[in-house]
Amino acid sequence: MKQTILRKYARLIAQGGINIQKGQEVIITCDIDQPKFVELLVDECYKAGAKKVIVHFNYQPLEKLHVRHQTVTTMSKVEEWEKARLQHYVDTLPCRIYLVSEDPDGLRGINQNKVTNARKKIYPITKPYSDAMENKYQWCIAAVPGVAWAKKLFPELPKGRAVEKLWEAILFTSRVNEDPVAAWEEHNKDLHDRCAYLNNLGITELRYKGDNGTDFTVGMIPEAQFKGGGDTTLGGVFFNPNIPTEECFISPMRGKAEGIVYATKPLSYRGELIENFSIRFENGKAVEVKAEKNQALLEQMISMDEGAAYLGECALVPVNSPISESGLLFYETLFDENAACHLALGMGFADTIKDFENKTLDECRALGINDSMIHVDFMIGYEGLNIDAVTRDGKIVPIFRNGKWAF
């Protein structure tokens, strides 16, 4: 891939993604697949005004070794220096960049029970720090190709060509063209206008129907509103948290979801794939899950904590989005969730509440925003999905027909 194009992408992430403010620190978390691109990204962060850029590299084989050889007690211990680092993040609010490139099957065979038990013990310790930073800092998730991930998508191609093809797909769906910043400004306006239309309807519930068996109703929080595209911190800094993104999303009312939904794409969760699954809800809670592959992992996911079995997000994405029209199944939620309507189990978004800036996190959750240690998106959209909105005045308004916007 040409360096000039990759530098445009790096600049988009630094400026259009996290929108670095002069003197901010930046933390990049990534796998070791594309060190030269990380170098470009670090350079663009400094050029955008970063004071310091720190890179944390991950490597799935090492993660498997740690889980194999460490006890749950060791895995779940949060050292004092780690708490000090978290407090530093609270005090300084660094920008965060997450570059995904990992193998969708890279943690196959890992002891998921050990991982679950350790995370359950870590979460209460780290939660106060994450709550203290909620909606206060810029962050962005973007992608670069890994060899194993590329071969998953293009198994018939040699490694080098597979990586090149995945680069092409990432850059196309991320709108990296002659002027990506301008392209994103136009895209954000379209998403903003669609959200404005939805918010003006006064929606009390969404009804999902599909010929694959999906028959599902979810209730809305009266004070909640749809959001999409870029976001703004409490300090007034605009940023794009996901590159790419195609969704208009809202956090629904905890406890108000009934019926069954069928996933239309595999879910990559903790380095393993959950495939061909359904989830049935009663009184807002996932009470039954079925999966042809990795059902035990799906059951484990919804039992991580009390909120893990409740919904945190409803997102609307048409099947004619650029990602969907690429014809690729990415096996990566960042892309696959932007090819289809999806739901998310777990944590909801406090900033979907109107006037959340003047409310505490607890007050937003008291209105119906779900709280959990997880937030896992799963895709339910396809050409056969219809969605209707029920409004406050009792009208039924079509939102999606045959997987596409009905307005």
VENJOHU-V794937 format. One record per backbone hydrogen bond with DSSP energy under -1.0 kcal/mol. NH is the residue of the N-H (numbers start at 1). CO is the residue of the C=O. If there is no record, write none. Layout:
NH,CO + NH,CO
//
This chain:
6,2 + 7,3 + 8,4 + 9,5 + 10,6 + 11,7 + 12,8 + 13,9 + 14,10 + 15,11 + 16,12 + 17,12 + 18,13 + 20,14 + 23,49 + 24,21 + 26,52 + 27,95 + 28,54 + 29,97 + 30,56 + 38,34 + 39,35 + 40,36 + 41,37 + 42,38 + 43,39 + 44,40 + 45,41 + 46,42 + 47,43 + 48,44 + 49,46 + 50,45 + 51,24 + 54,26 + 56,28 + 58,30 + 63,59 + 64,60 + 65,61 + 66,62 + 67,63 + 68,64 + 69,65 + 70,66 + 75,71 + 76,72 + 83,79 + 84,80 + 85,81 + 86,82 + 87,83 + 88,84 + 89,85 + 90,86 + 91,87 + 92,88 + 93,89 + 95,25 + 96,138 + 97,27 + 98,140 + 99,29 + 100,142 + 106,103 + 107,271 + 108,105 + 110,107 + 112,110 + 115,111 + 116,112 + 117,113 + 118,114 + 119,115 + 120,116 + 121,117 + 122,118 + 123,119 + 125,122 + 126,122 + 127,123 + 130,126 + 131,127 + 132,128 + 136,133 + 140,96 + 141,241 + 142,98 + 144,100 + 150,146 + 151,147 + 152,148 + 153,149 + 154,150 + 157,154 + 162,158 + 163,159 + 164,160 + 165,161 + 166,162 + 167,163 + 168,164 + 169,165 + 170,166 + 171,167 + 172,168 + 173,169 + 174,170 + 175,172 + 176,171 + 177,175 + 183,179 + 184,180 + 185,181 + 186,182 + 187,183 + 188,184 + 189,185 + 190,186 + 191,187 + 192,188 + 193,189 + 194,190 + 195,191 + 196,192 + 197,193 + 198,194 + 199,195 + 200,196 + 201,198 + 204,390 + 205,390 + 206,218 + 207,388 + 208,216 + 209,386 + 210,214 + 213,210 + 215,260 + 216,208 + 217,258 + 218,206 + 219,256 + 220,204 + 224,221 + 225,352 + 227,249 + 231,239 + 233,237 + 234,135 + 236,233 + 239,231 + 240,17 + 243,141 + 248,316 + 249,227 + 250,314 + 253,219 + 254,368 + 256,253 + 258,217 + 259,281 + 260,215 + 261,279 + 263,277 + 264,379 + 267,274 + 269,272 + 272,269 + 274,267 + 275,293 + 278,290 + 279,261 + 280,288 + 281,259 + 282,285 + 284,257 + 285,282 + 286,309 + 287,280 + 288,280 + 290,278 + 292,275 + 292,276 + 293,275 + 298,294 + 299,295 + 300,296 + 301,297 + 302,298 + 304,301 + 308,305 + 310,307 + 312,344 + 313,344 + 314,250 + 315,342 + 316,248 + 319,403 + 321,318 + 325,321 + 327,324 + 335,332 + 336,332 + 337,333 + 338,335 + 339,336 + 342,315 + 343,378 + 344,313 + 345,376 + 346,310 + 347,374 + 348,370 + 352,349 + 353,350 + 354,223 + 356,353 + 358,355 + 359,356 + 364,360 + 365,361 + 366,362 + 367,363 + 368,365 + 369,364 + 376,345 + 378,343 + 380,341 + 381,341 + 385,382 + 386,209 + 387,400 + 388,207 + 389,397 + 390,205 + 391,395 + 392,202 + 394,391 + 397,389 + 399,387 + 400,387 + 401,404 + 403,385 + 404,401 + 406,399
//
